[in-house]
């Protein structure tokens, strides 16, 4: 019995819905309209395209997406404690005077940067004038006596003078040399430097009553305690003129409980963060106190941190994370690169066409970094900032939807 053509066409239309246009074409040999053929399953590779956010370099720059290569790094378990930034005690200098006088000149003010041995102020003092005059007198007497002794020695060696005369002259020369040395030591004790002492014979008379006050270290003037004309020195007068602080390195003063103290050792690294700063710093423990505070039962721990850029200000409160258990991880990424996409954690890996979403499995987190157990290999480049915009772009419905 022959099958009517209309029955074949009806069968083909139903089969097109169930099996797809391509299958129908192979089985029945019937041409299917193009509208139906477009609904065929997507070719291989279309699943990869659904995870790709196409972006060229210009769009990436406009979106302010930062890229970074991932690789091995150290991951640590950390003990978090509060702390306070304080100046390094070895880099604080109190500039004091050792004589009585008045402030005649002020060359530097509070907040000024100074270098070691720079003149900060000039004092006028009768005490230093007397000491300089005494030194000059002793120096002149010694020079004359040394000349007389040399002459007496020549005469005695030529048998033109008795030995006793030469001995008396030699004793007098020893006494004048001793008095000169005493006068010099007195000037040094008053703060006059060796080069200033050597220049005294040629110095003008008006400078004899002046005494330079110099910076003992390089740093910044944190305090200035005197004004022009201020009387300074002994007899209950102000003796401290300036405080100079070198903040190129500062301390982090930490308080660690007695229970946690056995895990803290000198040399351990400390991650520090403070409110208002996005970037963290790294310090190193330089001192662990063997004593506990009787009231708080905590020990003082000091960590040192470089501060060449001046961003760590003494007096600021910080959060310190002491690394107590460190290990190396093969792949570590910034935590800012991680996005939750559905029920998975994902990162966006840079490709030639833009960024590809890649599901990852995370391990231990260490501050702003996290270990990537799987999903990434060392050397791959990922987006680490503004990744939410990539997630949003990926979530947009496609044209086919």
Buried (B, 14 or more C-beta within 10 A) or exposed (E): EEEEEEEEEEBBEEBBEEEBBEEBBEEBEBEBEEEBBEEEEEEEEEEEEEBBBEBEEEEBEEBEBBBBEBBEBEBBBBBEBEBBBBBBEEBBBEBBBBBBBBBBBBEBEEEBEBEEEBEBBBBBBEBBBEBBBBBBEBBEBBEEBBEBBEEBBEBBEEEEBEEEEBEEBBEBBEEBBEBBEEBBEBBEEBBBEEEBBEEBEEEEEEBBBBBBBBBBBBBBBBEBBBEEEBEBBEEEEBBEBBBBBBBBBBBBBBBBBEEBBEEBEEEBBBBBBBEEEEEBBEBBBBEBBEEBEEEEEBBBBBBBBEBEEEEBEBEBEBBBBBBBEEEEBBBBBBBBBBBEBEEEBBBBBBBEEBBBBBBBEBBBEBBEBBBBBEBBEEEBBBBBBEBEBBBEBBEEEEEEE
